């Protein structure tokens, strides 16, 4: 009976924290024990889920450090262990000088998200224009699609996705011709 109660109390009084500075494991019932690992020392992270863990969304996240022997810290029964591992990896990259946002995302992550959004916008615009890809416009490295048009094609027949001020962008039906200005 005491073993079950002790195990329960230990589990309930163990907290795992991922901050911008490092990883913390706080344990203790009557006294407090705090273990800290700086992101600069993290060498490897991994996670594992058993059958029930994968069904109910929990598992273990293991953290190994440089110079350490084996696993230095284990987040036991962590909710969504894959997401915890990804968060730790993003923070580790940030501590090693890779540019990150406040949420810990690298520039590459942000650019990938922007690319997905731009593809969705392009798809929506193509659907609205009723095109099937025969007159699709691609964005060149300069950020405009003018070079990809056929000779003699009118600029008002396309909606270009370019970086910069979005207030100047409008659909072909919203543009004024030179005679209406």
C-alpha positions as CSV (number, residue, x, y, z in Angstrom):
1,X,0.0,0.0,0.0
2,X,2.8,2.4,0.9
3,X,4.6,1.6,-2.3
4,X,1.6,2.5,-4.4
5,X,1.1,5.7,-2.4
6,X,4.8,6.6,-2.7
7,X,4.9,6.0,-6.4
8,X,1.7,8.1,-6.9
9,X,3.1,11.0,-4.8
10,X,6.4,10.9,-6.6
11,X,4.7,11.1,-10.0
12,X,2.4,13.9,-8.9
13,X,5.3,15.9,-7.4
14,X,7.6,15.7,-10.4
15,X,7.5,18.6,-12.8
16,X,9.3,19.0,-16.1
17,X,9.8,22.5,-17.5
18,X,11.2,23.7,-20.8
19,X,12.3,27.4,-20.6
20,X,14.2,29.6,-22.9
21,X,17.3,28.9,-20.8
22,X,17.2,25.2,-20.4
23,X,15.4,22.1,-19.2
24,X,14.4,21.6,-15.6
25,X,13.2,18.5,-13.7
26,X,11.8,19.3,-10.2
27,X,11.1,16.4,-7.9
28,X,10.4,15.9,-4.2
29,X,7.6,15.4,-1.7
30,X,9.1,16.8,1.5
31,X,12.2,18.3,0.0
32,X,12.9,19.7,-3.4
33,X,15.5,18.4,-5.9
34,X,16.0,20.4,-9.1
35,X,18.0,19.2,-12.1
36,X,18.9,21.6,-14.9
37,X,20.4,21.1,-18.3
38,X,21.5,24.0,-20.5
39,X,20.5,23.8,-24.2
40,X,24.1,24.2,-25.2
41,X,24.9,20.9,-23.5
42,X,22.1,18.9,-25.1
43,X,23.6,16.4,-27.6
44,X,20.6,14.2,-28.4
45,X,16.9,13.9,-27.8
46,X,14.5,11.0,-28.4
47,X,11.0,10.0,-27.4
48,X,9.3,6.7,-26.9
49,X,5.7,5.6,-26.5
50,X,4.3,2.3,-25.5
51,X,1.0,0.9,-26.7
52,X,-1.2,2.8,-24.2
53,X,1.0,5.9,-24.5
54,X,0.3,6.1,-28.2
55,X,-3.4,5.6,-27.6
56,X,-3.7,8.2,-24.9
57,X,-1.0,10.7,-26.1
58,X,1.8,10.4,-23.6
59,X,5.3,9.0,-23.5
60,X,8.9,9.5,-22.4
61,X,11.3,12.1,-23.7
62,X,15.0,11.3,-23.2
63,X,17.7,13.9,-23.2
64,X,21.4,13.1,-23.6
65,X,24.2,15.6,-23.0
66,X,27.7,16.1,-24.4
67,X,30.2,14.3,-22.2
68,X,27.5,12.5,-20.3
69,X,27.1,8.8,-20.2
70,X,23.7,7.8,-21.5
71,X,20.4,9.6,-20.7
72,X,20.9,12.6,-18.4
73,X,17.2,13.5,-18.0
74,X,14.0,11.7,-18.8
75,X,10.6,13.4,-19.0
76,X,8.4,10.5,-17.9
77,X,4.7,10.3,-19.0
78,X,5.0,13.6,-20.8
79,X,1.9,14.6,-22.8
80,X,2.5,14.7,-26.6
81,X,6.2,13.6,-26.3
82,X,6.9,14.2,-30.0
83,X,5.9,17.9,-29.6
84,X,8.0,18.2,-26.5
85,X,11.0,16.7,-28.3
86,X,10.5,19.2,-31.2
87,X,10.3,22.1,-28.8
88,X,13.5,21.0,-27.1
89,X,15.2,20.6,-30.5
90,X,14.1,24.1,-31.6
91,X,15.4,25.6,-28.4
92,X,18.7,23.8,-28.8
93,X,19.1,25.1,-32.3
94,X,18.4,28.6,-31.0
95,X,21.0,28.3,-28.3
96,X,23.6,27.3,-31.0
97,X,23.2,30.6,-32.8
98,X,20.6,29.6,-35.4
99,X,18.2,32.5,-35.8
100,X,14.8,31.8,-34.1
101,X,11.6,33.6,-33.4
102,X,10.2,34.2,-29.9
103,X,8.3,30.9,-30.1
104,X,11.5,29.0,-30.8
105,X,10.9,28.5,-34.5
106,X,13.9,28.8,-36.9
107,X,13.8,31.0,-39.9
108,X,13.5,27.8,-42.0
109,X,10.3,26.8,-40.1
110,X,8.8,30.2,-40.7
111,X,9.7,30.2,-44.4
112,X,8.2,26.7,-44.8
113,X,4.9,27.9,-43.2
114,X,4.8,30.9,-45.5
115,X,5.4,28.7,-48.5
116,X,2.5,26.5,-47.5
117,X,0.2,29.5,-47.1
118,X,1.3,31.0,-50.5
119,X,0.6,27.7,-52.2
120,X,-2.9,27.6,-50.7
121,X,-3.5,31.2,-51.8
122,X,-2.3,30.4,-55.3
123,X,-4.6,27.3,-55.5
124,X,-7.6,29.4,-54.3
125,X,-6.8,32.1,-56.9
126,X,-6.5,29.5,-59.7
127,X,-9.9,28.0,-58.7
128,X,-11.5,31.4,-58.7
129,X,-10.1,32.2,-62.1
130,X,-11.2,28.9,-63.5
131,X,-7.8,27.9,-64.7
132,X,-6.6,24.3,-64.9
133,X,-2.9,25.1,-64.8
134,X,-2.5,26.1,-68.5
135,X,-1.9,29.7,-67.6
136,X,-0.4,29.3,-64.2
137,X,2.1,31.9,-63.0
138,X,5.1,31.1,-61.0
139,X,7.1,33.4,-58.8
140,X,10.7,34.0,-59.8
141,X,13.5,34.7,-57.4
142,X,13.0,38.4,-57.8
143,X,9.5,38.1,-56.4
144,X,7.5,38.9,-59.6
145,X,5.9,36.7,-62.2
146,X,6.3,39.1,-65.2
147,X,9.1,37.0,-66.8
148,X,6.9,33.9,-66.8
149,X,4.2,35.4,-69.1
150,X,3.8,34.7,-72.7
151,X,4.8,37.5,-75.1
152,X,2.0,40.0,-75.6
153,X,0.1,38.9,-72.5
154,X,-1.6,41.7,-70.6
155,X,-0.6,42.4,-67.0
156,X,-4.3,42.8,-66.0
157,X,-5.0,39.1,-66.7
158,X,-3.1,37.8,-63.7
159,X,-3.0,38.4,-59.9
160,X,0.6,38.3,-58.9
161,X,1.9,37.1,-55.5
162,X,4.8,39.3,-54.6
163,X,6.4,40.3,-51.4
164,X,6.0,43.8,-50.1
165,X,3.0,46.0,-49.6
166,X,-0.2,44.0,-50.0
167,X,-2.4,47.1,-50.2
168,X,-1.5,47.5,-53.9
169,X,-2.6,44.0,-54.8
170,X,-6.2,43.5,-56.2
171,X,-8.0,41.1,-58.4
172,X,-8.2,41.8,-62.2
173,X,-11.9,42.9,-61.8
174,X,-10.9,45.5,-59.1
175,X,-8.3,47.3,-61.2
176,X,-9.0,50.5,-63.1
177,X,-8.0,50.7,-66.7
178,X,-6.0,53.8,-67.8
179,X,-9.2,55.3,-69.3
180,X,-11.2,55.1,-66.0
181,X,-8.5,56.9,-63.9
